[in-house]
């Protein structure tokens, strides 16, 4: 797991490259870091894998090796295209599926001539396990939800306590735990129960490293969702670098530091939520790469935002975990709203939000 576990930028790269002696495995030719053509470096020469005999067992090893969950498919025939100047260096890979590296599977290091540039083995994985807080007043408070093998689900509050909550807060970079909630304080989730009877020691690096019943084992009474409130400050939204407070580059303030929103998956539905949250009416346009409003110089706090358009706040939308992103600071989401507000009105709205959250 972020989702909100891993960081789509630097931290994710550390998960997506697994070194075995002088061998390195990575994926190429896809925007999704857990999908693409499989590249393998052997003796300092990076090449592809010929798709002869390539199957789901082989893909399972690659997905697990890269921290990308389990395979969805194991396509051949260069469905992701042909990597530039890369040629097959392996063929006839035969994995059982439980190996720690694809290089520990049986394979041939002399691919036949039929392994042309159009026969590259690829994988599409579910993605890494992630964690997020939803339906709360900020990114650091809410109902605990986790993603495992590509499926989002909830955490039952049976045995839920301060130690469990402290692991979540630390994992999300939200500081110390202030409170832990149970009996669905942040609403009842319609998602399936993925974790039950979680029992952390308090020093684990991720919630799924704690003892639990087992993935998808549901011992939870109906409507019992775990929640946490961390010490991270109240999160707010603003629009900058324009003539009014209802258009501009989207920035959010988290733990007293302003940051940007990655424009991956950014669209008018996301913009609609921001405009409504700021009392700026409906959205007229969603800006990407923000050549209009100039690039931010802050950390990228949010990425892969997927609002339905009906949410009350940008923080209620599905997204990657806090601070995890696939963007550089030059790829910022922006909005243009149809309403108009003065900068003073915007400041007063932010001040009012902070005051209400303290009550």
N, C-alpha and C positions, 0 to 999 in steps of 0.2 A: 504493500500500500504506500493521499495526499495527501493523493489525491490526496492537503487538505490533507506520510511518508516519503516521498521522493520529490525531488525538485526537477521541474521540466527543463530547467536550463542546466546549471553546473552540477547540481546534485544528481540529476537524472543521467547525465553523461557518465558519472561515476558508476551508475548501475548498469549502463548499457554497454560497457566494455569490460570483458572478463578475460584477464590474462592467465594463460597457462604456459609457463616458461616463456618461449619466444612467440607464442601463438596468441592471436587476438581475434575475437569474433565481434562483428557489428552488423547493423542493418543499414541499407542504403536505398535511395530512390523513392522515398515516401515521406510525406509530411508527418505521419504518425511515427513516433520514435519506437513503437512496438510492432511495426510492419515494414516489409520491404525485402529487397534482395539480400541474401545472406553473404557476407564477405568474411573470409577467413585469411589470417596472415600466418604463413608458415615459412620459417627461415627468412623473415624480413621481406617476403614477397606476398602481397595481398591479392587474392583471387576469389572468384565465386565458386559455388558448388554446382556441379552438373545435376540436373533434375532426374537423372536415371535412378530409379528405385527410391526417390525421395517421397516420404510419407509422413503421416501425423506423428509417429513415434520420433522421427528425426526432428520434426518441428517442435515437439514437446521439450526436447532437450535444449534447443536454441532458446525458446521462450523462457524456460526456467533459468537458463544460464544468464540471460540478460535481465532478469528480474521483471519479466513482462507477463507473468501469469501463465495461462495455458493456451494452446493453439486453437484458433478458430478454423484456419485452413492452412494447407501446405501446398500452395500453387507452384507449378513449374511453368516452363515456356515463357519466361521473362514477362510475366504479367505486369511487373513494375518497371519494365524497360531494362536496358542493358547499361550497367555502370561503365563510365568512360574508361577505356584502357584497362579493363579488368577482364581476365579470362579464367575459365574453370581450372582450379588447381586440385579439386577433389571430385570423385564420382562414386557411385554405388555405395553411398553411406547407408549403413545398417545399424541403427540404434535400437536398443531394447525400449528406451524411453525413460530410464531411471539414471542414466549417466549424468555426471556433473558438467561435462563439456562435450560438444559434438566431436571434438578431437579425440575423445576416449571411445568413440564408436568405431566399428570396423569401417574401413573405406579404402578406396584405391587412390593413390597419389598420381596415377597416370591415366587421366580421362581419355576415352577413345575419341577419335576424330569427329564422331557424331555429336559430341558436346560442343556445339557451336555457340556463338554469342547469344543465340536465341534460346538457350536451354539453361537458364539460371534458376536455381532453386530459391524459393522465397518462403516467407512465413507471414501470417497475420495472427497476432496474439491478442488476448483479451486486454492486456495492459496490467500494470502493477496494482497491488493492493493500495487502497487509499482510505483516507478518513476525512470527515468534514463535520461541521456543526451547522445545523439548519434551524430555521424558524425562531431564531433568537434575535436580540437587539444588535448584535455585532458578529464579526467573524470569530470572536473568541467566546461566544456563549450560544448555547442551543442544544438541540437534540443530537445525539451522537449517531452518525451513520457511517458505515464502512462499505468499501467496494472490494469484492473478492471474485476472482475469475470473471471479471467483466460485469458483475451484477452488484447493484447497490442494495443494501439492506440495513436493518436497524439492530441495535444492541439492547438486549433485555436488561431490565434493572434488577433482576434477581442477583443478590450478593454485591450490587453496585455500591462502592464506597469511595472515600477520600483518596485512597491509593490508586484506584482505577482512574478517577478523574484527573489526578496529578499526571499520570502517564499521557493522557489525551492532551492536556494543556501544554506539556513540554514538547510532545510530538508536533504540535501545530505551531510552536514558537509563540505561544500566548502567555508565557510567564507562569506564575504559580496559580494553583487552583484556589478560587475563592469559595466555591460551593459546588456540591454535587446534587443533582436533581433526580428524582425518580417519580413513578406514577405519572409519567407523561406530562411533566410541567411545561414542556415546549410543544405540546400537541401530540396527537396520536399519528404515527406514520403508517401509511398503507403498504409500505414495503415489507418484504419477508424478513423474518428474524434470521440473521446470519450468525450472531454470537449470543450465547447464554451463559449465565453463571461465571462471568469473568472474574478472576481473582488474581490481581496484580500484586507484586511485591512493592511496587512504587518506583523502582529504578529501571524498569524496562524502557527500551528506546522506541517501542511501538506497541500499540494495544494488542495486536495479534501475537505478540511474543509472551503475553500473559497466559496463565492457565485458563482454560475454558472447556465447555462440553465438547466442542468440535464444531467445525464449520457446518452451518445449516442444521444443527441439532437444536430444535425448538423446545425448550422447557418453560416457555414464558406464558404467563396468563395474558389474555387479550388486553391490549392497550397499555402494556407496561414498557415504556421506552426510557432508556438512560439519557441523562443530560448533564451538562457541566456549565459552570460559569468560571472563566479564567480571569486573571488580573489584567489581561490586555485591555487597553482603553477602548471606549466607545468609538466605533468606526463611523466616519461621515464621508459624504460625497460632495465634490464640487466640480465645476467646469471652469477652465482657465484659458487664457490666451485668445480672448475674443472681446468684442465690444460690450457684451452683456453677460449676465449670469446664467442665461438659458442656452448657451451654445459654447462649445470649446472642447478641449481635450479633457477626458474624464480622469479625475484623480480621486483616490480614496485615502483617508487618513487612518492609519493603524498604528497603535502604540506610539502616538504623538509624532508620527513620521508620515509625510505625504508620499504616495507612490502612484504609479500609473496602472492602467488596465491593458493587457495584451489584446491586440485586435484579432487574434485567432478565433474564428467562429463569431466574431462581432457582427451583429446585424441590427436591423431596425427594431426587432423585438426587444433586444437588450437596451437600445436607445429609448424605446417607449417607457421602460421601467425607470430609467434614470430621469427622464423628463417629468414623469409623474411624481417620482420621489422628491424632486426639487420644486414641485408646484409650477412647472413650466409648460403645462399643457401636453399635447401629444408630440411625438417625434416626427420631424419632416425628413430627417436623413441620419444615417449612421456613417460616421467617417472612419476610414481605416488608413493606417500608415501616417495619418495626420500631417500631410504636407500643408494643409490649410492652417492648423492650429499649432504647428511646430512640435518638435519632438520633446518629450520630457527628459529630465535629467535625474529622475528619481528611480528607486528600485521598482521592479514590476511586481505588484502585489497580487494581482488576479489574472487568471488566464482561462481560456476555453469556457467562457461564460455562455450559457445556453438558456436564456430566459424564455418563457412561453409568452411573455408580454403582459401577463396578468398579475405578476408579483408586485407587492407593495414596496419592496426595496431591492436594490441590486444584490444585497447580501442574501436574499432569499432564493436566488437563482442557482441552478446546478452549475458547478464550476470545478476547476481543479482546486486542490487544497491551497490554502493561503501560502503565498510566496513561491508556489511551484508554477513554472511557466516555460513555454517553448519560444519565447520572444526575446529580442533585444530591446533596449530602451527606445529604439527608433520605430518600433511597431506598436503604436498606441491607438486605443480606441477613442473615438470622439463622437459627439452628437450635435445636432442642430434641432432645437425644439421650436415649436410654433409660438409658445408663450414668451412673455418678456418679464424680467425681474431685474431690479437694480442690484448692484453688488452689495449694498447695505442690507437689502432684504434677504439676500443669500446668507450673509453673515449672521443676521438675526435668526434665520431658520436653523443654522448649524448650532448656534448658541442655545436655542430652545431645545433642540434634540438632545444635546449634552445634559441640560438641566433636567429634562424629563427622565433620562436614563439613570440619573443619580437618585431620583426619588424612590 
